[in-house]
Amino acid sequence: MSMVDVKEHLINTINALVNLSPSRNIISQLILLLPEDLAVVEHSYQEATTHYVKAILESLGVKFGDKVERVENSFADALYKNIHKTLDWLDNEYLYREWVGYERAGKMREVRSSLAKLTGIAIDSLLNPYLEWAKLVIRKLLNTYGKCKVLGFLKALLAHNSFRDVDYRRENWQRFLDDVKAKIGANPAEFKDILRFIIDTGEREMLWYKGSRRHTTGYVYLVHSKYHLDPLLEETFRGYYGTHVYENYEYRIRHKETLKKALEEASS
């Protein structure tokens, strides 16, 4: 196989992954947003509950009941995980374990520039499924809650790199949320929805365990939001100082530059 053939296959691989992204594939989009109430699915995806489409989805591992859900370890479940990995990888946010005395979250840097060189595609023309998806989600939220609230919240969030607290009290994080809620003028119900749609549904995907002599026990989680913008990575760890035991947690902001770009494009 010649190098030209390999390059063509790499381009085909990228295109195949992009075509599975939720911004371009309605099946992937529905699978990404599950679980969901049947009534919501019927309203948002009217064709999904027709006999033909339902049969397709069930063959992929989607279960219909009062709630529509992915079946654990099904192809739909594998596709759900693949979507997240593709969104990260093609946005320079591919998370991996890097050994530097202890395991920690890392970032495969320059993925996009490397792929641009290898494929001969200009980096600005290299497709970015996360950017496409983020723009769609932000436009939907702007139409629902208005520019002031959505843009205000996201801009405030992206002004930070991380939020770190001692003993899991989450004081810095809660202080940030209280301040930004007041600034954007959101009522409690609106703000609860904005948090759920943009940053946190309460579902955390454990990526790996971490530990060292200083931080002997810790975990790294990906925090899922309803529309899977997923801008938060959560690290929790327990450490010892002499006989004193302390517990810390940290939120780190992900997809920062891409979300800024999505904000600019979606709000123009």
N, C-alpha and C positions, 0 to 999 in steps of 0.2 A: 504494500500500500504506500503510495507516494505521500509526501508532506502536503501536497495540494488536496488529496483525498481526505487526509486527517483534518485539515482546516475546514473543509466542507462539512465533515461530520460534526465538528465542534459547533459550527454555526447551526447545523440542524438540531443539535442537542439543546442549544440555547433557545432556538425558536420553539422547540417542542415544550420546554419548560415554561416559556412565556405564554404559549397557547393554553397551558393548564392554569394560568393565573386567574384569580377571581375577577379581574377587570375585563377579561376576554372570554371567559368560559362560564356559562350560567350554572352548569353542574358543579364546577369547583366552587363557585360563589355560594350556592346553597349549602354544600357540604361544609364549607368554612364557617357558615353562620349558625349551624346546628350546635346544640339542641335548641328547638324553638317550638312554641305552641302550634298545634295543627291549624288553628284559626288564623294565626299570623302567616304561616306558610301559604295557606289558601288565598289570603289577601295579597301577599307580596309576590307570589309565584303561582299565578292562577292555573298554569298548565301542569304544575307539579303533581297535582292530585288526580289528573286524568288517568285512566287505566293504563295507557301506553307509557306515559312518563313515569308513573309510579312503579311500573314493572322494571323500567330501566334503573331507577334509583334503588329499588330493593335488590336488584342483581349486584349493585355496587356495595351494598351493605348499609343501606338506610332503612331504618325501622319506623313504620307509621303507627301511631296510636294517638292518644290525646296530645302527646308530644311527639315530634319528629326528631329522631336521634340517629347518630352514627353507631353502628354495632361495633363493640370493642374488638380490635384485631382484624377487622374487615378491610377490604380494599378502600372503602370510604375513609376509614380511620387512617390508613397509610397515606392516602392522598392528602388528608388534612395536615398531617405532619410534613409531608413533602412540600405543600404550599408554603408553610412557614420557612422551611429551609431555603426554598427558592427565593422568596421575598428577601431574606437576609443575604444570601450569597450574591445575588445580582445587585445588591445595594451596598456592598462593602461592609455588611454587618454580620458576616458568617461567624458564629460563636464557636469557639473550640477551647480545649483545655491546654493551657500552657504551663509547663513545669518550671517555676522559678522559686524553688524552695518549698512551695506548696501550690496546689492547684488553684487557678483563678480564671475568671472569664477573660478571654482574649478576643482579638479581632483579626481576621485575615485581611490585612491591609492591601490596598491597591488592586483588588479583584477586578474592578471595572477597567482600570488602565491596562492591566495585564491582558485581559480579554480583548481589549481594543487593539493592542499590538499584535496579538496572536491571530486575530481574525481579519485584521486590516479594515475594521469598521471604526469610523470616527467615534470617539468616546461619547460625544453628545448625541450620536445616532444609535448607540448601543441601548437596547430596550431595558427599561427598569420597571419591572412589574410592581414593586412596592410604591414607586412614585405614582404610577397610574392609579393604583388602588387608593392611595392616600388622597389624591385629588378628588376621586369619586366620593369617598366617605366625607371629606371636608365640605364638598358642595352640598351633599345631602344634609349635613348638620347645619350649614349656614341657612339653608332654606327652612329648617325646622326651628332653630333657636336664634337666628340673626347673627350678623357679623360681629357685633360688639361682644356678645357673650362667648362665641366659639373662638374667634380670633384672639380675643383678650385672654382666654384661658390658655390656648396653645402657645401664644407668644410668651406669657408668663412662665409656663412650664419649660419652654426651650431656652429661656434666659439662664437656666441652671444646668450644671453638669451632673450634680448628684445631691441627694439629701441623706445625711447620716445622723443617726441617733444612738444613744446609749441605753441599754436595758430595755429595748423594744418599746420605749414610751412613744416613739414617733412624734415627738414634740415639734421638731423642725418641719416635718412633713405636714402635720396638722395645722401648724401656724401658717404655712404657705397656702394651704387650701382655704383656711378662714380668710386670709388677706385677699386672695384672688376672687373669692366669692363676693366679697364686699365691693371690690373694684369693678367687677363686670356687672354688678347689679342683678345677679341671678337669685330667684327665690329658691327655697330648699328643694322643692321637687325638680325644678329645672336643673339645678346644680347636681343633684343625685343622678339624673339622666346623663348629663354631660360627662360626669366621672365614669359612669358605666360604659358609655359608648366610646370614650376616648382612651381611658387608661386602665380601668380595673373592674372586672365582673366578680372578683373573688376567686377566679380560677387561676391557679398557679401550676405551671408545668416545671417539674424539677429537672434541671439540666444535668447537674452532677453534685457530688459531695466534695467538699474541700476541707483541708486541715493542715496544721503546722504545729510546731512546738508552742507558738504564741496563741494562735487561734486553733484550738484543738478540734473543734467541731464546727462545721459550717455547711451551708447549702446554697446553691445558686438556682434561682427560679426565674422563669420567664413569666411575666404577669400578662394575662390575656385580657383584652378589652372586647366588648361586644362585637365591634366591627374590625377587630384585629389590626388596629394601628400599632398596638403593643409597644409603646415607647418606653416601658419600664423594665429594667432588669433588677431583681431583688436579691441581695446577698445577706444572709443571716449567719452570725458566727458567735461562738462562745469562747472567751479567753480567760487566762488566769494571770493575776498580778500578785505574786506571793501566794497567800492563802485566799485572796479575794477573787471571786468569780464574777465576771461581767459579761453581759450579752449585748451585742450591737447588731444593728441592721442598717442597710444602705440601699436606697434606690439610685440607680444610675440611668441616665437618659440615653435612649437609643435612637437611631435614625434621625439624629438631630438636624443635619444639614439638608437632608432630603425632605423632612417635614417643613423646614423653613421654605424650601423651594415650592413645595406643594401648596403652602399657605399663600404665597405670592401669586401662583398661577390660578388657584381656585377662587381667589377673591378679586381677581382683576376683571 
